[in-house]
Amino acid sequence: MELLDIIKTNARKLQKRIVLPEGYEERTLKAADISISEGLARIILLGNPDDIMEKAEKYSLENLTKAEIINPLSHPKKEHYINMMVELRKHKGMTHEEAGRLIEDPLYLGVLMIKNGDADGEVSGADHATGDVLRPAFHYVKTAPGISVVSGAFIMILPDKSFGENGIIIYADGAVHPDPTEKELAEIAVATAHTARAICGFEPKIAMLSFSTKGSASHPLVDKVVNATRIAKEMAPDLMIEGELQADAALIESIGQKKAPGSLIAGKANVLIFPDLNCGNIAYKLTQRLAHAEAIGPILQGMAAPINDLSRGCSVSDIVSMIAITANQAGGLKK
């Protein structure tokens, strides 16, 4: 069974409540219809119910009657969410009037629903910039305990099954944080380990990448990776994590055992942590194009609840996949 099929199968078992703030958007509505049809999640659409049902008829979407549809302008919990916003942001001077305006924005309503326990995760961004999606999340859902940074992971599925976990390798960070500190890099490693377990279902073998392997080069950039590895081990002593490793030492066992003899990770890594966004973004795109790998993501990680940002060029199937992934993330957080 392919990884995405496994993810969808698990999503069906979990039956998480996934909120879609862009309830007016055609691709989002079509993805919601498919997700309901396939039983991937309990879908919550934010938008004008009359407009949504009119579009459902226009696009022949027969399953949207099974979605929970909430009008951001008028719903029973509106005043409750407004009071929550005021309480949570009073130190920033949030007023009742300002909260009343913001809560009518579906992106704010979605994260307040998650904060209040009325939804388990969110998928948005088909019609919004990343900053617009993440700003409410940072303000109200915030990061997971012990994590101060949000990062983006890509699940790379390679045709050559000899690499990683039967051809699956997780790359991070390839999407969000340009230049993490040592501590932030460690946090990205720990968050990516959670992604490996919750979504891919395998035990992470994490390589902290550098242009040096075990002291073969001396430079402050190498020191950053060495120190990040130490911090990550202190944060999560149960993790299998090794650093610093060059990419070939991390991925090819014969090279790994020469450069890092006795290592349990060298040559067997299924999670690659890149020292900065330049490296991570370039690497995932090169792997995608030159190795003809499938790239699933970015999957946002490090939040206290799963909130995923779509590309504005995403397809309907991309949204369906992200709904299933978000459900898996939500299930992993409950464990």
C-alpha positions in Angstrom: 0.0 0.0 0.0 1.3 3.5 -0.9 2.0 6.0 1.8 -0.8 8.3 0.9 -3.2 5.3 1.0 -1.9 4.5 4.5 -2.4 8.1 5.6 -6.0 8.1 4.3 -6.8 4.8 5.9 -5.6 6.1 9.3 -7.5 9.3 8.8 -10.7 7.3 8.3 -10.1 5.6 11.7 -9.4 8.8 13.5 -12.4 10.8 12.2 -10.9 14.2 13.2 -12.8 17.5 12.8 -11.0 19.5 10.2 -12.0 23.1 9.6 -11.8 24.7 6.1 -12.0 28.5 6.4 -12.2 29.1 2.7 -15.7 27.8 2.3 -16.4 30.0 -0.7 -13.4 28.6 -2.8 -14.2 26.1 -5.6 -11.2 23.8 -5.0 -11.8 23.7 -1.3 -15.5 22.8 -1.7 -14.6 20.1 -4.2 -12.0 18.7 -1.8 -14.4 18.8 1.1 -16.9 16.8 -1.0 -14.3 14.2 -1.8 -13.1 14.0 1.8 -16.6 13.4 3.1 -17.3 10.9 0.4 -14.1 9.0 1.3 -14.7 9.4 5.0 -11.4 11.1 5.7 -12.6 13.6 8.3 -15.6 15.4 9.8 -15.5 18.5 7.7 -16.4 22.0 9.0 -16.8 24.6 6.3 -16.8 28.3 7.2 -18.9 30.6 5.0 -22.4 31.7 4.1 -24.5 28.5 4.1 -26.7 29.7 1.3 -23.7 30.5 -0.9 -22.0 27.2 -0.1 -25.1 25.2 -1.0 -25.6 27.2 -4.2 -22.1 26.3 -5.2 -22.6 22.7 -4.2 -25.5 22.5 -6.6 -23.5 24.4 -9.3 -20.6 21.9 -9.0 -22.7 18.8 -8.4 -21.2 18.3 -4.9 -23.7 16.0 -3.2 -21.9 15.4 0.0 -21.6 18.9 1.4 -25.0 18.5 3.1 -23.0 16.3 5.5 -20.5 19.0 6.4 -21.0 21.3 9.4 -21.4 24.7 7.9 -20.7 27.8 10.1 -21.4 31.3 9.1 -18.6 33.6 10.5 -21.0 36.5 10.7 -23.7 34.8 12.8 -23.4 31.6 14.9 -24.3 30.7 18.5 -20.7 30.8 19.8 -19.7 34.1 18.3 -19.8 36.0 21.5 -17.9 33.2 23.4 -15.1 33.3 20.8 -15.0 37.1 21.1 -14.5 36.9 24.8 -11.8 34.3 24.4 -9.9 36.6 22.0 -10.1 39.5 24.4 -8.9 37.4 27.3 -6.1 35.7 25.4 -4.8 39.0 23.9 -5.6 41.5 26.6 -1.9 42.0 27.2 -1.8 43.3 23.6 -4.7 45.7 24.2 -7.3 43.6 22.4 -10.7 45.2 22.7 -14.2 43.7 22.4 -14.8 45.8 19.3 -11.6 44.7 17.6 -12.3 41.0 18.5 -15.8 41.4 17.1 -14.3 42.4 13.7 -11.6 39.7 13.7 -13.9 36.8 14.6 -15.8 37.4 11.4 -12.6 36.6 9.5 -12.8 32.8 8.8 -9.0 32.5 9.4 -9.5 33.8 12.9 -12.7 31.9 13.6 -11.0 28.6 12.5 -8.1 28.9 15.0 -10.5 30.0 17.8 -12.6 26.9 17.1 -9.4 24.8 17.5 -8.4 26.7 20.6 -11.8 26.0 22.1 -11.8 22.3 21.3 -14.5 22.6 18.6 -12.1 21.5 15.8 -9.0 19.3 15.7 -7.1 20.9 12.8 -7.3 23.4 9.9 -6.4 23.4 6.2 -6.3 26.8 4.4 -4.2 28.9 2.1 -5.8 28.1 -1.3 -6.8 31.7 -1.5 -4.7 33.3 1.2 -1.0 34.2 1.6 1.0 32.1 4.2 1.3 35.1 6.5 -2.5 35.5 6.6 -3.0 31.9 7.5 -0.3 31.7 10.1 -0.8 35.0 11.9 -4.0 34.0 13.7 -2.4 30.6 14.5 0.6 32.2 16.2 -1.6 34.5 18.2 -4.1 31.9 19.5 -3.0 28.3 19.0 0.7 29.0 19.5 3.5 26.5 19.3 3.6 23.1 21.0 5.1 22.7 24.5 8.9 22.9 24.4 8.9 24.2 20.8 9.4 27.8 19.9 9.6 27.6 16.1 7.3 26.5 13.3 8.9 24.6 10.5 7.9 22.9 7.2 8.6 19.3 6.4 8.4 17.6 3.1 7.8 13.9 2.7 9.9 12.8 -0.2 8.9 9.6 -2.0 11.8 8.3 -4.2 11.6 5.8 -7.0 14.7 4.1 -5.5 13.5 2.2 -2.5 17.0 1.6 -1.2 17.1 5.1 0.4 15.5 6.1 3.7 12.5 4.1 4.8 11.7 2.0 1.7 12.2 5.1 -0.4 10.6 7.6 2.0 12.7 10.4 3.5 11.5 13.5 5.4 13.3 16.7 4.8 13.1 19.7 7.2 13.0 22.6 7.2 12.3 23.3 3.5 9.6 25.9 3.8 9.5 28.3 6.8 12.4 29.3 9.0 15.3 30.9 7.0 18.1 30.7 9.6 17.4 28.7 12.8 19.6 29.0 15.9 21.1 25.9 17.5 18.1 25.6 19.8 15.6 26.1 17.0 17.4 23.6 14.8 17.1 21.1 17.6 13.4 21.8 18.0 12.9 21.3 14.3 14.5 17.9 14.6 12.2 16.9 17.5 9.1 18.2 15.7 10.1 16.3 12.5 10.5 13.1 14.5 6.9 13.6 15.6 5.9 14.1 12.0 7.6 10.8 11.0 5.7 8.9 13.7 2.3 10.5 13.3 2.1 10.6 9.5 4.6 8.1 8.1 4.3 5.6 10.8 8.0 4.8 11.2 10.6 5.3 13.8 12.7 8.3 12.8 16.4 7.9 12.2 17.5 11.5 12.2 20.6 12.9 10.5 21.7 16.4 11.3 23.3 17.5 8.0 26.4 19.6 7.5 29.4 19.8 5.1 31.3 17.9 7.8 31.1 14.4 9.2 32.2 13.9 12.8 34.8 16.6 12.9 36.1 16.2 9.3 35.9 20.0 9.0 36.1 22.8 11.5 33.9 25.9 11.2 31.2 27.8 13.2 28.6 26.4 10.8 29.6 22.9 11.8 29.6 23.8 15.4 26.0 25.0 15.0 24.9 21.5 13.9 27.0 19.7 16.5 25.4 21.8 19.3 21.9 21.4 17.8 22.4 17.7 17.9 23.4 17.8 21.5 20.4 19.9 22.4 18.0 17.7 20.5 19.3 14.6 22.4 18.7 16.5 25.7 15.2 17.4 24.6 14.2 13.9 23.5 16.7 11.3 24.8 14.6 8.5 23.2 15.3 9.7 19.6 17.8 8.1 17.3 19.7 11.1 16.1 23.2 11.7 14.8 25.2 14.8 13.8 27.0 16.2 12.2 26.8 14.1 9.1 27.3 14.8 5.4 24.5 13.8 3.1 26.2 10.9 1.5 27.3 9.6 5.0 23.6 9.9 6.1 22.2 8.0 3.1 24.7 5.5 1.8 25.6 2.8 4.3 29.1 2.0 2.9 30.1 5.7 3.0 28.4 6.2 6.4 30.4 3.3 8.0 33.7 4.7 6.6 33.0 8.3 7.7 31.2 7.5 11.0 32.1 3.9 12.0 29.7 2.4 14.5 27.0 4.9 13.9 23.4 3.5 14.1 22.2 6.4 11.8 24.9 6.8 9.1 23.7 5.2 5.9 20.2 4.5 7.3 18.7 8.0 7.9 15.1 8.4 7.0 14.9 12.0 8.4 17.2 14.7 7.1 17.5 18.0 9.1 19.1 20.8 7.0 21.1 23.6 8.7 19.0 26.4 7.1 16.2 27.1 4.7 18.5 27.7 1.8 19.8 24.1 2.0 16.5 22.5 2.8 14.5 24.2 0.0 17.2 23.7 -2.6 17.6 20.0 -1.6 13.9 19.1 -1.8 13.5 20.8 -5.2 16.6 19.1 -6.6 15.5 15.7 -5.3 12.0 16.3 -6.7 13.3 17.2 -10.2 16.5 15.2 -10.6 15.4 12.0 -8.8 11.8 12.3 -9.9 10.7 12.1 -6.3 7.1 12.9 -5.2 7.2 15.8 -2.6 4.3 15.9 -0.2 4.1 19.2 1.7 5.0 21.5 3.2 3.6 20.0 6.3 3.7 22.6 9.1 5.0 21.3 12.3 5.7 22.7 15.8 2.2 24.1 16.3 0.1 23.1 19.4 -2.5 21.9 16.9 -2.2 21.1 13.2 -2.7 24.1 11.0 -1.6 23.6 7.4 -1.0 26.2 4.7 -1.7 25.3 1.1 0.0 26.7 -2.0 -2.3 29.1 -3.8 -1.6 27.0 -6.9 -2.8 23.8 -5.2 -5.1 21.2 -6.8 -8.2 19.6 -5.4 -6.2 16.4 -4.8 -3.6 18.4 -2.9 -6.2 19.7 -0.5 -7.7 16.3 0.0 -4.3 14.9 0.8 -3.6 17.7 3.2 -6.9 17.1 5.0 -5.9 13.5 5.5 -2.4 14.5 6.7 -3.8 17.1 9.1 -6.1 14.4 10.6 -3.1 12.2 11.1 -1.2 15.0 12.8 -4.2 15.6 15.1 -4.3 12.0 16.0 -0.6 12.0 16.8 -0.9 15.0 19.1 -3.5 13.0 21.2 -1.0 10.2 21.8 
